[in-house]
Each structure stands twice: as C-alpha cells, then as structure tokens.
Amino acid sequence: MKFRLVCSVPAVMALAAHASAQPAPDPAQPAPATPSTEPTVPPAPTEPPGTGQPPPPPAPAESSKPGAAPGPGEVTSKWSTTLYGFAEFDLMRDTTQSFTESPGNGLIVRPTGLAYNNGRTQTTARNSRLGVRMSAPEFEGMKSSGNIELDFMGYQPGIAPANPSVSEASFFNNGTFRMRAAYVKVESEYVDLLAGQYYFLFGEQPFFQPMSIWFFGLPNMAFGRTQQLRLSHTFKSDAANVDLAVSAQRAPQRDSEIPDFQGGLKIGINSWKGVHAGGSGYAAFDPLTIAASGSVRHFRVNDFATAPTSMRTINGWGISLDGMIPVVPAKSAKDKGNALTLTGSFVTGKGMSDLIGGLTGGAAFPAVPAMGATMGGAYPANIDPGIIQYDSAGNLRAINWTTYMVGAQYYLPPTGRVAIGANYTHGASDNITDGLTGTALNNVFKESQYFEAVVIGDLTPSVRIGAAWQRVQQTRGDKLSNGDDVVSKNNRLELAVYFLF
C-alpha cells in the first residue's frame, strides 16, 4: 500500500493565481494548523481568467547541474511511503505449563509435579505488526530511506501467579507496543549505510530464516535485533552477487566500553534460483545463497564479590555458516508449484548466547559465598546472565554453545498456494555446568532440540492460514538417581491466521 504526494508546477502556479484574488489573511490571527498525519493535497487546477489555458511551466535554471538539489520548477522525483504489516491470531495448546505464547529458549519445567503433567491452551493477537517505510528523493546519487516497525510483544513482567500484579487478561488482551526496527538507510554506488535498530549481521538475518509459524527465534536459532552502524556493498555480475558488510553493534555489556564487531560475506549464484519463505511470510524468489559471518566481543565484569573493587576481562567470539539451496528450482515467486528449498545454519562460539535468541540455558550468577570474616551475598552483576559465568569458586568463563538448524519447504503443485515444511534445530554447551552443584546444576540445560512440521496455505491473496506440530526437548544439567539424564519435553499444536497488507 503506497501513498504519494505529487505537486505539478502548473497546478501550483494556477493555485497561486487563484489565491492572489482572495482577501489577505488577518496578521493578528494564526494560520490554521495543518494535520501532521496526512499530506495536504492541492485542489484541482483552475484556469486563470482570460487565458483559457494554464500557464506553461518555467524553464529550468541554466545553472542546474547533475547532482545538485532541485531548484524552482525542477521536481525530479517523489517521496514514497509504504504502510505494511499484518493482523495475526494464534491458538496454541501445550502439553506442559512451561511457556507463554512466545517461548524462545525458555526452560521447560522439570519432568515431575503438577505443571509438567498438565497442559495449557493460549490464544493471542500480540504478534500483529505494523510498519512504515519512507523513501526520499534521490540526491547526488544517494537513495535514502527510513523504516519503523512495531508490534505488541512488548515486555510484560510475567503473569499471575508468578507476578500477581499482571493478570492473564491484561497480559493477552493489552499487548504492549514495542519497537522492532527503527533505522535509516543510505544507498550509493560505492557503499551502503544502515544506522539504527535492525537484525544482527551475525547469521545474515533475516535472509536464511526457515518457514515456520513459531514466534521467532526458534530454539537454537541465530536471531535478534539491536542498534548498529553498518557499512555494506554488493558486487553484482551476471554469474553471482557478492555482498560484504561490517557493523559495530550494541555491545551485550555496556561496561565493556567496546562495541560488538560483526562482519559478513554472502554469495548468491544467479543461474540457480528458487523460492523460500522466512517465518509465515510470502515466499521470495532468490538465487542459491551461502554466507559466513562472525562476531568478536570483549567483556569487563565486576570481580566476584558482594562489593567489587576491581574488574576482570574476558573475550568472546562467534561464527555462523548459512545456506539456502533450491533443490528443485522455481520459475518465479508466483509460479512456485513443485519447488523444494532447503535452509541450514551452523553456529559456534563462546560468550555469544545473546546472538542465539538469548540462549542462556537457564544459567544465572551464583551467590558470593562467605569467606572468613567477609559476609557472602548476591553478586552485583553488570552483564545479562547466560553469556559469561562465575562458578561458586569464583572461576570466570565464557559459556560455549554450538547449534545447527536444518529446514525444508515444499510448494505443492500446481501453483504452490499451499506449502509444507519441516525444521529441526539442536544446541549444546560443553561448559555450562562446569563448577555448578546442587540447585544451580538442576536449573540449567546443557542440550536443546526443536522439531516442527508445518503447513501454510493462502485462503485468499491476503489471508494465510498455518498449522503446526512443534516439540521442544531439553536435557538438564543434573541426573536421575539411576544416572540417566533429566529430559523435559513440551509438545505444542498451533493454528495461526494472518491478514497481510
């Protein structure tokens, strides 16, 4: 949906001639306010008295030159505004009482007790979304645009009984508006600039996202958005397009004083194209694409004491390898019947769980133990939990994670209006349990798996319906009395309806 404001020179001059015959405004009275939410469009041009024809437009000034700002009578291009988004309804039934509608990488309750042996059913419209994109006239070879995107998934601190001040009715019916994206983009022949809140460059998001109706990110999936300053350039040729990008992103710890530096390389083979949908959206028509991206970061955390007097440093890093392979190519985004596409991702690193959708594994900083005459107590952490960790002995480590994700999406013939898909993800940490004992060990998971079978179809060109079976399975840090791992499972059935515009 696009709105354009166009002012022609003849219309403006005719309007000026008409206005000159009107009484002058009273200088003591303020001019009427113009609503800021809608552009003011001039009325249809009227013919000046005695001519029968509108006046000709003035000739462009001779001093005009390419790249200069437009002068009087030189309207060279237009502002363009696009309003987009969707209204969404979701119905979901879980076999345990572990999650709200958006689980992310949250903990499944332990496989004993009331909450594990009873399910819950939830409905929500909070994932509905609204975005506005505006493009400005080109100036000196540069194209500029801005984008703001919002949804209703804003933070609400739990619901009763965990937080009696937030009722179930309030949580689901009064979704909090939040900022998903807000950025400015400037494109030129030599380099593109993106500044603001957008997807991480790590994982080359959102290009490689799989088809799913689960609220992103999937468990163990490289996912997230944050503020950043990004520079990129695409080298285009008939055979392939190569995209290079670097970014300085909001650090996961502000006290580190150093941004999170990320870089990415993406290559698309233009002779081999197929269709792929990210999430529940419409399929895009793109070439076979592979990518590699990485992150380098630095942390400065308080010493392990109730009243720290110094800081300790530690580094982190991450690597993501991604691919989108059209096994059975498609002719176009509209003619996609019988097309089959695979997506995949492999991620490894340490101190980078925030880049995997906040995959903390349940890790939390332990209390500082009492030592001699020194009293113990809560550790005053100056970083979010789950990225780096102290054990109870004061040993500092960056938590390691290795994850992978594979997905398939097949578009049924003859037109591809219905697609079926499957996704599997796996994540594991080999040091999250180091030095942990007792309750601290019981409340973390060291391995996570996600399974999904999904079908999405177009009821009309604007209305989509999806249904899925989804399972999250987690292996806890402790063991049963017989030595077996403690494994928790949650199965979900979900139905989703979308109106996209």
C-alpha positions as CSV (number, residue, x, y, z in Angstrom):
1,M,0.0,0.0,0.0
2,K,1.7,3.2,-1.1
3,F,0.8,6.9,-0.7
4,R,2.5,9.5,-3.0
5,L,2.4,13.3,-2.8
6,V,2.9,14.9,-6.2
7,C,2.9,18.7,-6.8
8,S,2.9,19.7,-10.5
9,V,4.3,23.2,-11.4
10,P,1.1,24.2,-13.5
11,A,-1.1,23.2,-10.6
12,V,1.0,25.2,-8.1
13,M,1.1,28.4,-10.3
14,A,-2.6,28.1,-11.1
15,L,-3.4,27.8,-7.4
16,A,-1.2,30.8,-6.7
17,A,-3.1,32.9,-9.2
18,H,-6.4,31.9,-7.7
19,A,-5.1,32.7,-4.2
20,S,-4.0,36.2,-5.2
21,A,-7.6,37.2,-5.8
22,Q,-8.6,36.3,-2.2
23,P,-8.5,38.7,0.8
24,A,-5.2,38.9,2.6
25,P,-5.2,36.9,5.9
26,D,-5.5,38.9,9.1
27,P,-2.0,39.1,10.6
28,A,-3.4,39.1,14.1
29,Q,-4.9,35.6,13.5
30,P,-2.7,32.5,13.4
31,A,-2.8,30.4,10.2
32,P,-5.0,27.3,10.5
33,A,-3.0,24.2,11.6
34,T,-2.3,21.5,9.0
35,P,-2.7,18.0,10.4
36,S,0.7,16.4,10.6
37,T,-0.5,12.9,9.9
38,E,-1.8,13.4,6.4
39,P,-0.2,15.3,3.5
40,T,-2.2,18.3,2.2
41,V,-3.0,17.8,-1.5
42,P,-3.8,20.9,-3.6
43,P,-7.2,21.2,-5.3
44,A,-7.6,20.5,-9.0
45,P,-6.0,23.3,-11.0
46,T,-8.3,26.2,-12.2
47,E,-7.8,28.2,-15.4
48,P,-6.6,31.8,-14.9
49,P,-9.2,34.3,-16.1
50,G,-9.0,35.4,-19.7
51,T,-6.5,32.7,-21.0
52,G,-8.4,29.5,-21.4
53,Q,-5.2,27.6,-20.8
54,P,-3.0,27.0,-17.7
55,P,0.3,28.9,-17.8
56,P,3.4,27.0,-19.2
57,P,5.9,25.8,-16.7
58,P,9.0,28.0,-16.3
59,A,12.2,26.8,-18.0
60,P,14.8,25.2,-15.7
61,A,17.5,27.5,-14.5
62,E,20.6,27.4,-16.7
63,S,22.8,26.9,-13.6
64,S,21.3,23.5,-12.9
65,K,23.8,20.6,-13.0
66,P,23.6,16.9,-12.3
67,G,23.5,16.0,-8.6
68,A,22.5,19.5,-7.4
69,A,19.5,19.9,-5.2
70,P,16.3,20.6,-7.3
71,G,15.7,24.3,-7.9
72,P,12.3,26.1,-8.6
73,G,10.4,24.2,-11.3
74,E,12.7,21.1,-11.1
75,V,10.6,18.5,-9.4
76,T,12.7,15.4,-10.3
77,S,11.4,12.7,-8.0
78,K,8.8,11.9,-5.3
79,W,8.6,10.9,-1.7
80,S,7.2,7.4,-1.3
81,T,5.5,5.9,1.8
82,T,4.7,2.3,2.3
83,L,2.4,1.1,5.1
84,Y,2.8,-2.7,5.7
85,G,2.2,-5.4,8.3
86,F,-0.3,-8.0,9.3
87,A,-3.0,-8.8,11.8
88,E,-2.5,-12.2,13.4
89,F,-4.4,-14.7,15.5
90,D,-2.8,-17.7,17.2
91,L,-4.3,-20.6,19.0
92,M,-1.8,-23.0,20.8
93,R,-2.1,-26.0,23.1
94,D,1.0,-27.1,25.1
95,T,1.4,-30.4,27.0
96,T,3.1,-28.7,29.9
97,Q,2.6,-25.4,31.8
98,S,6.1,-24.1,30.9
99,F,5.6,-21.4,28.3
100,T,3.7,-18.3,27.4
101,E,2.9,-17.8,23.7
102,S,6.5,-16.9,22.8
103,P,8.8,-19.5,24.4
104,G,12.1,-18.6,22.8
105,N,14.8,-20.6,24.6
106,G,12.9,-20.7,27.9
107,L,13.2,-23.6,30.4
108,I,10.7,-26.4,30.3
109,V,9.6,-27.3,33.9
110,R,11.2,-30.3,35.4
111,P,9.6,-33.6,34.5
112,T,7.8,-34.1,37.8
113,G,5.0,-32.4,39.5
114,L,1.7,-30.7,38.6
115,A,3.0,-28.2,35.9
116,Y,4.7,-30.9,33.9
117,N,1.8,-33.3,33.9
118,N,-0.9,-30.8,32.9
119,G,-1.2,-28.7,29.7
120,R,-2.4,-25.3,28.8
121,T,-4.2,-23.6,25.9
122,Q,-3.5,-20.0,24.9
123,T,-4.7,-17.5,22.3
124,T,-3.0,-14.3,21.3
125,A,-3.0,-11.5,18.8
126,R,0.1,-9.8,20.2
127,N,2.3,-10.8,17.3
128,S,0.3,-8.5,15.0
129,R,2.7,-6.0,13.3
130,L,2.7,-2.5,11.8
131,G,5.5,-0.9,9.8
132,V,6.1,2.3,7.9
133,R,8.8,2.7,5.3
134,M,9.5,6.1,3.6
135,S,11.9,6.8,0.7
136,A,13.2,10.3,0.0
137,P,14.0,11.8,-3.5
138,E,17.4,10.8,-4.8
139,F,20.2,13.3,-4.1
140,E,23.6,13.4,-5.7
141,G,23.4,9.7,-6.5
142,M,22.3,8.7,-3.0
143,K,19.0,7.0,-2.2
144,S,17.8,7.4,1.4
145,S,15.0,5.7,3.3
146,G,13.8,5.2,6.8
147,N,11.9,2.3,8.4
148,I,9.9,2.0,11.7
149,E,8.4,-1.4,12.6
150,L,6.3,-2.1,15.7
151,D,4.4,-5.0,17.3
152,F,2.5,-5.7,20.5
153,M,5.0,-8.2,22.1
154,G,6.5,-5.6,24.4
155,Y,7.9,-6.7,27.8
156,Q,5.4,-7.5,30.5
157,P,6.9,-9.0,33.6
158,G,5.1,-12.3,33.8
159,I,1.6,-13.1,34.8
160,A,-0.2,-14.5,37.9
161,P,0.8,-16.4,40.0
162,A,4.4,-15.5,39.2
163,N,3.5,-11.8,39.2
164,P,0.1,-11.2,40.7
165,S,0.1,-7.6,39.5
166,V,-0.2,-8.7,35.9
167,S,-3.3,-10.8,35.3
168,E,-3.8,-13.2,32.4
169,A,-6.4,-11.0,30.9
170,S,-4.1,-8.0,30.9
171,F,-1.2,-9.9,29.5
172,F,-3.0,-11.3,26.5
173,N,-5.6,-8.6,25.8
174,N,-3.5,-5.4,26.4
175,G,-0.4,-6.1,24.4
176,T,2.4,-3.6,24.9
177,F,3.5,-1.7,21.8
178,R,7.3,-2.2,21.2
179,M,9.9,-1.2,18.7
180,R,11.1,-4.0,16.5
181,A,13.1,-2.0,14.0
182,A,13.9,1.7,13.5
183,Y,16.7,2.6,11.1
184,V,17.9,4.9,8.3
185,K,19.5,3.6,5.2
186,V,21.5,5.4,2.6
187,E,22.5,3.6,-0.6
188,S,25.1,4.8,-3.1
189,E,27.2,3.5,-5.9
190,Y,30.1,2.8,-3.6
191,V,28.8,1.9,-0.1
192,D,25.5,1.5,1.7
193,L,25.0,2.8,5.3
194,L,22.5,1.4,7.8
195,A,22.1,3.1,11.2
196,G,19.5,2.2,13.8
197,Q,17.9,-1.0,15.2
198,Y,17.8,-3.9,12.8
199,Y,18.6,-7.6,12.6
200,F,22.1,-8.8,13.7
201,L,24.5,-9.1,10.8
202,F,25.5,-12.3,12.5
203,G,23.7,-15.1,10.7
204,E,23.0,-12.7,7.8
205,Q,19.5,-12.3,9.1
206,P,16.7,-12.4,8.0
207,F,17.6,-14.0,4.7
208,F,18.2,-17.6,6.0
209,Q,15.2,-17.8,8.3
210,P,13.2,-21.0,7.8
211,M,9.4,-21.3,7.1
212,S,7.6,-21.6,10.4
213,I,4.7,-20.3,12.4
214,W,6.6,-20.5,15.8
215,F,7.4,-17.0,17.1
216,F,11.0,-16.3,16.1
217,G,13.5,-17.1,17.1
218,L,13.3,-20.8,17.1
219,P,15.2,-22.6,19.9
220,N,18.9,-22.7,19.0
221,M,18.5,-20.3,16.1
222,A,20.8,-17.3,15.4
223,F,18.3,-14.5,15.9
224,G,18.0,-11.0,17.3
225,R,17.8,-7.3,16.6
226,T,19.8,-4.4,18.1
227,Q,21.2,-0.9,17.4
228,Q,24.1,-0.8,14.9
229,L,26.1,1.1,12.4
230,R,26.6,-1.0,9.3
231,L,28.5,-0.5,6.1
232,S,28.0,-2.8,3.1
233,H,28.4,-3.1,-0.6
234,T,27.0,-5.6,-3.2
235,F,29.3,-6.6,-6.1
236,K,26.9,-7.6,-8.9
237,S,27.6,-9.7,-12.0
238,D,25.6,-12.0,-14.3
239,A,27.1,-15.0,-12.6
240,A,26.9,-14.1,-9.0
241,N,26.3,-11.3,-6.4
242,V,28.7,-10.9,-3.6
243,D,27.7,-8.9,-0.5
244,L,30.3,-7.7,2.0
245,A,29.3,-6.0,5.3
246,V,30.8,-4.9,8.6
247,S,29.0,-3.4,11.6
248,A,29.6,-2.0,15.0
249,Q,26.6,-3.2,17.1
250,R,25.4,-2.5,20.6
251,A,27.7,-4.4,23.0
252,P,26.0,-7.1,25.1
253,Q,27.6,-5.3,28.1
254,R,27.7,-1.5,28.1
255,D,30.5,-1.5,30.7
256,S,32.8,-3.3,28.3
257,E,33.2,0.1,26.5
258,I,33.7,-1.7,23.2
259,P,31.0,-2.4,20.6
260,D,30.3,-5.9,19.3
261,F,32.1,-6.0,15.9
262,Q,30.5,-8.2,13.3
263,G,31.3,-9.0,9.6
264,G,29.6,-11.0,6.9
265,L,30.1,-12.4,3.4
266,K,27.2,-13.6,1.3
267,I,27.3,-15.1,-2.2
268,G,24.3,-15.7,-4.5
269,I,24.5,-17.8,-7.7
270,N,22.2,-16.1,-10.1
271,S,21.8,-19.1,-12.5
272,W,20.2,-21.2,-9.8
273,K,17.1,-19.7,-8.3
274,G,14.2,-20.8,-6.0
275,V,11.6,-19.7,-3.6
276,H,11.9,-19.5,0.2
277,A,9.7,-18.1,2.9
278,G,11.0,-16.7,6.2
279,G,8.6,-17.4,9.0
280,S,5.0,-17.3,7.9
281,G,5.5,-14.6,5.2
282,Y,5.2,-14.8,1.5
283,A,7.9,-16.6,-0.5
284,A,10.7,-14.7,-2.0
285,F,12.4,-15.6,-5.3
286,D,16.2,-15.6,-4.7
287,P,19.4,-17.4,-6.0
288,L,21.1,-20.2,-4.2
289,T,23.0,-18.4,-1.5
290,I,25.7,-19.2,1.0
291,A,27.1,-17.0,3.7
292,A,29.7,-16.8,6.5
293,S,29.5,-14.2,9.3
294,G,31.2,-13.7,12.7
295,S,31.3,-11.7,15.9
296,V,34.2,-10.5,18.1
297,R,33.4,-9.1,21.6
298,H,35.0,-8.1,24.9
299,F,33.7,-8.1,28.4
300,R,34.7,-6.3,31.6
301,V,32.8,-7.7,34.6
302,N,32.8,-7.0,38.3
303,D,35.0,-9.2,40.4
304,F,33.3,-12.0,42.2
305,A,32.5,-10.1,45.4
306,T,29.5,-8.5,47.1
307,A,31.3,-5.2,46.9
308,P,33.7,-5.4,43.9
309,T,36.8,-3.2,43.9
310,S,38.1,-4.4,40.5
311,M,37.1,-5.8,37.2
312,R,38.1,-8.9,35.2
313,T,38.2,-9.2,31.4
314,I,37.3,-12.0,29.1
315,N,36.7,-12.2,25.3
316,G,34.1,-13.9,23.2
317,W,33.5,-14.8,19.6
318,G,31.0,-16.5,17.3
319,I,30.9,-17.9,13.7
320,S,27.8,-18.6,11.7
321,L,27.7,-20.6,8.4
322,D,24.4,-20.4,6.5
323,G,22.9,-21.7,3.2
324,M,19.7,-21.5,1.2
325,I,19.6,-24.2,-1.6
326,P,16.8,-24.5,-4.1
327,V,16.9,-28.3,-4.6
328,V,14.0,-28.0,-7.1
329,P,14.1,-24.5,-8.6
330,A,11.1,-22.3,-9.2
331,K,10.3,-20.2,-12.3
332,S,9.2,-17.2,-10.2
333,A,7.6,-16.2,-6.9
334,K,4.2,-16.6,-8.4
335,D,4.9,-19.8,-10.3
336,K,6.4,-22.0,-7.5
337,G,4.5,-25.2,-7.7
338,N,6.7,-28.3,-7.1
339,A,9.6,-26.1,-5.8
340,L,11.7,-27.6,-3.0
341,T,14.1,-25.5,-0.9
342,L,16.5,-26.4,1.9
343,T,17.8,-23.9,4.5
344,G,20.6,-24.6,7.0
345,S,22.7,-22.9,9.7
346,F,25.7,-23.9,11.8
347,V,26.8,-21.6,14.7
348,T,29.6,-22.0,17.2
349,G,31.4,-19.7,19.7
350,K,31.7,-18.6,23.3
351,G,30.3,-15.7,25.2
352,M,27.7,-15.2,22.4
353,S,24.4,-16.8,23.6
354,D,22.6,-13.4,23.1
355,L,23.2,-13.9,19.4
356,I,21.2,-17.2,19.5
357,G,17.9,-15.6,20.7
358,G,19.1,-15.2,24.2
359,L,20.1,-18.8,24.7
360,T,21.1,-18.7,28.4
361,G,20.4,-22.3,29.2
362,G,19.0,-21.1,32.5
363,A,22.5,-20.1,33.7
364,A,22.5,-17.4,36.5
365,F,25.2,-15.9,38.6
366,P,25.6,-17.8,41.9
367,A,25.6,-16.0,45.3
368,V,29.0,-15.0,46.6
369,P,30.0,-17.4,49.4
370,A,31.1,-16.1,52.8
371,M,34.9,-16.3,53.3
372,G,36.2,-15.9,56.8
373,A,35.0,-12.6,58.2
374,T,33.7,-11.5,54.8
375,M,29.9,-11.9,54.5
376,G,28.5,-13.5,51.4
377,G,25.5,-12.4,49.4
378,A,24.2,-11.6,46.0
379,Y,26.7,-10.9,43.2
380,P,26.2,-7.4,41.7
381,A,26.3,-8.5,38.1
382,N,26.9,-5.8,35.4
383,I,26.0,-8.0,32.5
384,D,23.0,-10.0,31.5
385,P,23.1,-13.7,32.6
386,G,24.0,-16.6,30.4
387,I,26.7,-15.0,28.4
388,I,29.6,-15.4,30.8
389,Q,29.6,-17.1,34.2
390,Y,31.2,-17.4,37.5
391,D,31.0,-20.6,39.4
392,S,30.7,-20.7,43.2
393,A,34.5,-20.8,43.5
394,G,34.9,-17.6,41.5
395,N,36.2,-19.1,38.3
396,L,35.2,-17.0,35.3
397,R,34.4,-18.5,31.9
398,A,32.6,-17.6,28.6
399,I,29.8,-20.1,28.1
400,N,30.3,-22.1,24.9
401,W,27.4,-23.0,22.5
402,T,27.3,-25.0,19.3
403,T,24.0,-25.1,17.4
404,Y,22.7,-26.1,14.0
405,M,19.4,-25.8,12.1
406,V,18.0,-27.6,9.0
407,G,14.8,-26.8,7.3
408,A,12.8,-27.9,4.2
409,Q,9.9,-26.2,2.4
410,Y,8.0,-27.7,-0.5
411,Y,5.4,-25.9,-2.5
412,L,2.6,-28.2,-3.7
413,P,1.7,-28.2,-7.4
414,P,0.2,-26.8,-9.5
415,T,0.5,-23.2,-8.1
416,G,2.3,-23.5,-4.8
417,R,-0.5,-21.8,-2.8
418,V,0.0,-24.5,-0.2
419,A,3.4,-25.3,1.3
420,I,4.6,-27.9,3.7
421,G,7.7,-27.8,5.7
422,A,9.8,-29.3,8.5
423,N,12.5,-27.9,10.8
424,Y,15.0,-29.3,13.2
425,T,17.4,-27.5,15.5
426,H,20.0,-28.6,18.0
427,G,22.1,-26.8,20.6
428,A,24.6,-27.9,23.2
429,S,27.1,-26.4,25.6
430,D,30.1,-28.3,26.9
431,N,30.9,-26.0,29.8
432,I,27.6,-24.6,31.1
433,T,27.6,-27.0,34.0
434,D,31.3,-26.6,35.0
435,G,31.7,-25.9,38.7
436,L,27.9,-25.9,39.4
437,T,26.4,-28.0,42.1
438,G,23.0,-28.5,43.8
439,T,20.2,-26.3,42.7
440,A,22.4,-24.3,40.3
441,L,23.1,-27.5,38.4
442,N,19.4,-28.6,38.4
443,N,18.2,-25.3,36.9
444,V,20.3,-25.3,33.7
445,F,20.0,-27.3,30.5
446,K,23.1,-28.4,28.5
447,E,21.3,-29.6,25.4
448,S,18.2,-28.5,23.5
449,Q,16.3,-29.8,20.5
450,Y,13.4,-28.5,18.4
451,F,11.2,-30.3,16.0
452,E,8.5,-28.9,13.7
453,A,6.1,-30.0,11.0
454,V,4.2,-27.1,9.4
455,V,1.7,-26.4,6.6
456,I,0.8,-22.9,5.4
457,G,-1.7,-22.0,2.7
458,D,-3.2,-18.9,1.1
459,L,-7.0,-18.8,1.5
460,T,-7.1,-15.5,-0.4
461,P,-4.2,-13.3,-1.7
462,S,-4.2,-11.5,1.6
463,V,-5.3,-14.2,4.1
464,R,-2.9,-17.0,5.1
465,I,-3.6,-20.0,7.4
466,G,-0.9,-22.1,9.1
467,A,-0.9,-25.2,11.3
468,A,2.0,-26.9,13.0
469,W,3.2,-29.6,15.5
470,Q,6.2,-28.5,17.5
471,R,8.3,-30.1,20.2
472,V,11.0,-28.6,22.5
473,Q,13.2,-31.1,24.3
474,Q,15.8,-30.2,26.9
475,T,18.5,-32.2,28.8
476,R,19.1,-30.8,32.2
477,G,22.5,-30.4,34.0
478,D,21.7,-32.9,36.7
479,K,20.9,-36.6,36.6
480,L,18.4,-39.0,37.9
481,S,19.2,-41.4,40.8
482,N,19.8,-44.2,38.2
483,G,22.4,-42.0,36.4
484,D,20.2,-41.1,33.4
485,D,19.9,-37.6,32.2
486,V,16.9,-35.5,33.2
487,V,14.9,-34.8,30.0
488,S,11.9,-32.5,29.7
489,K,9.6,-32.3,26.7
490,N,6.9,-29.9,25.6
491,N,4.6,-30.6,22.6
492,R,2.6,-27.8,21.0
493,L,-0.2,-27.8,18.4
494,E,-0.6,-24.3,16.9
495,L,-3.1,-22.7,14.5
496,A,-2.4,-19.3,13.0
497,V,-4.4,-16.9,10.8
498,Y,-2.9,-13.9,9.1
499,F,-4.2,-10.9,7.2
500,L,-1.2,-9.4,5.4
501,F,-1.1,-6.0,3.8
